Amino acid sequence: MKIGGLQKFSLIDYPGKICAVVFTQGCDFRCPYCHNPELANPGLYEKCISEKDLFRFLSKRMGKLDAVTITGGEPTIHSDLFEFVERIRAMGFLVKVDTNGSHPEVIERLIGNNLIDYIAMDVKAPLERYAEITESRINPANIEKSIGLIMKSGIDYEFRTTIVRSLLCEKDLLKIGEAIKGAGKLFLQRFVPSKTLDKSFAREKTYSDEEFEGLKERLKGYADTVAVR
């Protein structure tokens, strides 16, 4: 597993649990507003953390951490993800995976083999705008399939959408709502202009708090819980 970073302690990445966060290196999307450019742009890659060092750390946290969140980058592009997760679970940790949904076959295997306890999927855009927003070659049918697999999985899950004002309007968000209609949780995430994959996006803006509250109200019929982060 190509491990690009490790956050040793988090109270927010796995709801209700104390976790460590493992950042995988590499992504098949090129979202311009991505806030982890060092994990998405090969030109910015740094030396990976070895699995040996990671598992040495985790062995010292058994009984102190509840879970491990695997994020990225995009974890599902790594062929050794399954073995990696199995090894973490064997240590007694819960496992959460964050994904962009581009590889439904990987999600299906993770769920079908009871390898994960929580999954969070970023829904980037209305299906018909995926290639545009992610600046990548993506089959929207894969996104749609991943959404369906997650909603039927029986495990804890959430969908989330990071909102840049210049990219997503209310109409777009309502289409996202339609795509995940009947979901348990949808989080609308404020875009924070800091480091971005496309440096010009450091000047972009998100919606105001008042506008977010309005968007939340408009989307309430699409998921059991709609909240703003």
C-alpha positions, 0 to 999 in steps of 0.5 A, spaced: 500 500 500 502 506 498 501 510 504 502 518 503 500 520 510 498 518 517 494 522 522 495 519 528 489 521 532 482 524 530 475 525 533 472 527 527 473 522 521 470 516 524 463 518 527 463 517 534 470 513 534 477 515 536 481 513 529 487 514 526 487 516 519 491 513 513 492 517 507 493 513 500 497 516 495 494 516 488 487 518 485 484 517 478 480 524 479 483 531 478 478 535 481 481 542 481 479 544 488 482 538 491 485 540 498 490 534 498 494 535 491 500 532 494 496 525 494 493 526 487 499 530 483 504 525 482 509 531 481 508 532 488 508 525 491 513 525 497 516 518 500 511 513 502 510 511 509 512 504 510 507 499 512 512 496 517 512 503 520 504 504 520 503 497 523 508 498 528 504 504 530 497 501 530 500 495 534 502 500 540 495 503 539 491 497 540 486 498 546 487 506 545 484 507 538 477 504 536 478 505 528 482 506 522 480 511 517 483 509 510 482 515 505 486 519 500 487 520 494 483 514 492 484 508 496 480 503 491 485 504 486 490 500 490 490 492 488 492 490 495 487 494 499 483 488 501 489 485 504 491 491 508 484 492 510 484 485 513 490 486 517 488 492 520 481 488 522 485 482 525 488 487 530 481 489 532 480 496 529 474 498 526 475 500 518 472 506 515 474 507 507 473 514 504 472 513 496 470 517 490 466 511 488 469 510 481 471 503 482 464 499 484 467 492 483 472 494 489 466 497 493 462 491 492 468 486 494 469 490 501 462 490 503 461 483 500 466 480 504 465 484 511 471 488 510 469 495 512 464 498 518 463 504 515 464 507 508 463 515 506 463 517 498 464 523 495 458 525 490 462 530 486 457 532 481 450 531 477 452 524 473 452 528 467 457 533 469 462 528 472 467 528 467 467 536 467 468 537 474 473 531 476 477 533 470 478 525 468 475 520 464 469 517 468 463 512 466 458 515 470 454 509 471 460 507 475 458 512 480 451 510 480 452 503 481 457 505 487 451 509 490 446 503 489 451 498 492 452 503 498 445 504 500 444 497 500 450 495 504 447 494 511 453 498 513 454 505 516 455 510 510 454 517 508 455 521 502 458 528 502 459 533 496 464 539 497 461 545 494 465 550 490 460 556 488 463 557 481 462 549 480 455 547 483 449 551 483 442 549 486 440 545 480 446 541 480 445 539 488 438 537 487 440 533 481 445 530 486 439 529 491 436 525 486 442 521 485 442 519 492 434 519 494 433 515 500 440 515 503 441 515 510 446 521 510 448 527 506 453 532 508 454 539 504 461 540 505 464 548 505 470 548 500 475 551 504 480 555 499 487 553 502 492 549 498 488 546 492 490 541 486 489 547 481 492 553 484 487 558 481 482 555 486 485 558 492 481 564 490 474 560 489 469 561 494 463 557 497 456 559 499 455 563 505 452 560 511 445 563 510 445 560 503 448 553 506 442 553 510 437 554 504 440 549 500 440 544 506 432 545 507 431 544 499 435 537 500 431 535 506 427 530 502 432 526 499 436 523 505 434 522 512 439 527 515 442 533 511 447 537 514 452 542 513 460 541 515 
